[in-house]
Amino acid sequence: MGNQIRTTILLALMTAFLLFVGQILGGRQGMLIALVLAAVMNFVSYWYSDKIVLRMYNAKEINAASSPELFGIVRNLVQRAGLPMPKVYIIPNSSPNAFATGRNPEHAVVVVTEGLMRIMDREEITGVLAHELAHVKNRDILIGSIAATMAGAVMMLASMARWAAIFGIGRDDEEGGGGIIGLIAMSIIAPMAAMLIQMAVSRSREYLADATGAGFVGSPSGLARALEKLGSYNRGVPLDANPATAHMFIVNPLSGKRLQSLFSTHPPIEERVARLRGTPPATPGSGHSPREEEGLNRQLNSSRSMWDQLSR
């Protein structure tokens, strides 16, 4: 499914969801308020979501004078990829990670953390940046930016629903509102909806970006090594990231248990590395017996396949 169609569907679904929340909070009047909010959010998502995310992480723009190595790598890669030169930012954080944002290739932004620059060699940094520029080339960054902004709006509405229930707002069932029960239900449903938005951003696009990025460089080895480092370091030094933006990063910045991989917006790093190298994926040790490990892997692979199919 093309990115323009996916973006349109995502915006339409979120508009419908915001209208539903308005109905629960305040009947017909609430629906009207939600409609106005949806129009504003759709406008902001398209034009300003990149600026919102950059400000959220206190990212600083760099240039050829302030960071010649990083800027030079990006410049060489965009020449190979046939892309306009994006703006380049650094996040002052020790956790290694990276992402791309912006509404189109002409307004793209590539972001890395200070931690990534410290632990990676030049070939690995090149592999990471090639992956992010592949998202730009494949026009994945708009839907990622929209998903981040919309997920944040959903979480905000969940908080509003909880406070409305506490103070007794929205009890007028005669006007079509959902009352206290509806507010309580919305405070539960909204976070789940935010998670579904994250999953709607296809996990399979990461595989495509890995392959496209390796093509820009001419070799998958740098990106494969970088992914292995990122997986190891992020377990020990997770980034204090907003969950609404976790899907934008090259690897999931949030630390978590094995069960959470069922609902991850990212494919497993072991599988990504295996695809790049053309080898079977290595399974990290988990403390389970071989039979238990085999059963868990079957469950995880089944769930991942289901989400990949739904995200295409």
N, C-alpha and C positions, 0 to 999 in steps of 0.2 A: 504494500500500500504506500503511495507516495506521501512525502512529508506534508505537502499542502493539504491533502485530504485528511491525514491524521491530525494536523493542526486544527482544521475546521471542525472535525468530530470532537476533539478535546474541548475546544471552546464552546461548542453547542451543548455538550454534556455538562460542563461546569456551569453554564448559564442556567440550564434546567435545574441543576442541583441547588444553585443559589435561590432560584424562584421557589423551590420546594422548602428550603430553609425559611424563606420569608413567609410562606404560608403557615408553617409551624409556629413561627414566632409571633405573627400578628395578623393572620387572616389575609383578606384582600389588600388591606393597607400594607401589610408586611410584604406581600408579593410585589406591590408597586415599588416599595423601597428596595427590595432585592433586585428588581429589574434595573433600577438606576445604578445600584452597586455593581451589577454584572456588566453593564455598559462601561462603567469607569474601569473596572478590573480588566476587561478585554482590551481597552485602549492602553492602559498602563502596561499590561503584559507584552503587548506588541512593541511599544516604543521605548519602555524604560526598564524592563526586567533585567537587562544586563547591568545597568547602573546600580540597581537595587542590590544585586548579588555582590558586585564589586565593593560597594559600601559596607555590606554586611560583614565582609571579611577584611575590611581595612586594607584592601589591595592598593599598591602604589605603582604607578606607571613608570616604566624604565625606557631608556633610549640607548643609542649606540655609544654615547659618552659615559653613561652611568653604569651600564652592564654590557660591555662590548661582546663577550663570549655568547651570552644568551641571545642578544639581539642578532648577532651574526648567524647563529644556528637557525633561528626563525627565518631570517632573510634568505638563506640558502635553500631552505626547505620550500618556501613559497614559490621560489623560482622554478624548482623541480615540479611542484604540484600545479603550477599555472594559476596561482591564487593572488589576490591583492595582499599587500602587507598589512597584517592585523596590528592592533595595538597590543603591547606586551606588558603584563603586570606581574608583580611579585607580592605574595602574601607573607607578612612577617610572622611566620609560625614554623616551629621546628619539626612538625610532622610532615613527611614527604608526600606530596600529592600534586595534582594538576587538573585543570579543566578548561574548556572553551565555552564562550557565550557570545551573544549578539544575534540580531535578527536575520542577517544574511552575510555572505562572504565579504561584502563591501563594508560592513560595520562589525566585523568579528573582533573578538578579544581572546587572547591566549594567556592563561594564568598559571604560574607555578609557585610553590612555596619555597621559602628559604631552606627548609629542611631537605627538599628534593635536590636543590643545587649543591648542598653540602655532601650528600652521600653518593651521588651519581657521578660516573665519569662522562666524558663528552659523548661517547657512543650511546650510552644509556639515556642521557638527556635528549639526544637527537631522536631516539626511538619514542620517548614520551611525547615530545613536541610533534613528531610526525603523526602519532595517534590522534592528538587533539586537532591538528590541521586536517586530518581525514574526516573528523566530524564536521568541520567547516565545509570541506569539499562535498561531503554527502548531504549537506544542509540539515544536519541533525540538531544544530544548536538552537534554532528557534523553538522547536517543540520542547526541548529541554528547559529553556528559559521560561516558557509559558507554564510548563508543569510545575516548576519551582515556585512561581508567583501564585498560581492557583492553589497549590497545596498549602501554602502559607495562609491564603484567604480561608480555606476550609478549616484549618486549625483555629483561626481567629473566630470563626463562626461557632465552633464547638465551645470555645471559652465564653462567647456571648450567651450561648444557650444555657450553660451552667449557671452563670450569674443571673440570667433572667428567671431561671427556676428558683434560685435562692430568694430573689426579691418579689416573686409572684407575678412577673410580667408574662403576658401571653395566655391568661386564663380564660379569655373570652372565646369559648367554644362555638357560640352562636354565629360568629363572624367567619368561622372556618378555621380558626386557629387550633392548634393541637393541645393547648392546655399544658399543665405541668408534666403529664405523662409524655406528651410530644416533645417537650423541651429536654426531658431526661433522655428520651430515646435519641434525640438529635446530638446530645453531648457524647453519646456512644457511637452513633453512626458516622459522625463527621470525621473523627480520626481514622476510621476504617476507610472512608472515601478517600482521604488523603493518601493512604497507603496504596489504594487502587490506582490513583493518579500516577504514583511513582512507577507502579508496575506497567501502566499503559505506555510508558516510555520504554520501548522495546529493548529487552536485554540482548537480543540478537544483534542490535546495531553495534554493540561493543566488539563482537567478533568481526564484523565488517570493517570497523575502524582500525582494528589491529591489522587486518590483512591489507587494507588500503595504505596505512601508515608504513608498513614494512615495504610496500611497493615504492613509496616515495624515497625511502632510504636505500633500497636495493638489497637489504638483508634484514631478516627478522631477529637476529641475535641480540642486538642492543635492546630492543623493546622486550624481548623475552627475559633477559637478565634484569631489566628495570622492573618488570612486573613481579618477579620473584623477590626483589629487594623491597618493593612497596608492600607486598603482602606480609613480609616478615616484620618490617618496621611499624606498619600501621597497627599490628596486634599489640606492640609494646608502647607505641607513642601515637595513640589515636588523635585525630584532629577534632577539636571542639566545634563540630559542624552542626548547622541547622539540619534536622532530618529532612526538611522540605527540599533541600538542595543536594542531598547525598548522591542522587543519581547522576549529577553532573560531573562528578570527579572520575578520574581514570580508574581508581579502585575505591571501594566503599570506605569512606573515612570513619565510619562508626564501628567501634569494637563490638563484638557480639558472640553469642554461643553458636554452636553448630545448627541448632534448630532454626535460627534466624536466616540461614541461607535458603530456607524454603521460600522466604518472602523477600529475598534480596533483589534489588534492581540490577545487580551486576552478576554476570556469570562467574563461576569459581575461577580463581586465578590459575589453579592447576590445569584446568581445561583450556584456558586461553593460551597458556604457555605451551601446552601440548599441541594445540592447533598450529601455533607459530612454528614449532620445531618438527611437526609431523610425527610425533611420538604419542604413545598411550599416556593419559594423564596419571600423574603420581598422586596417590591418596595419602594425605598427612596422617600421622598417628593420632588416635583418639582415645586409646585406653579400652576399646571394645575388643571382644573376641573376633576372630576372623568371620565367624558366622553372623554375629551381630553387625559387624562392619558391612558385610555384604548386603544384609537386609536393609540397613540404613541407607546405603548407597542406592539401592533399587528405589526406595521411597523418594529420596532426594532427586534422583534422575527423572523419575516419573513426574514429580511436581515441577521440576525445571522445564521439562519438555512441554507440560501443559501451559506454563506461563509464556514460554517462547512462542507457542502456537497462538495464544491469545494476543500477544504483542505484535505479531506480524501484520 
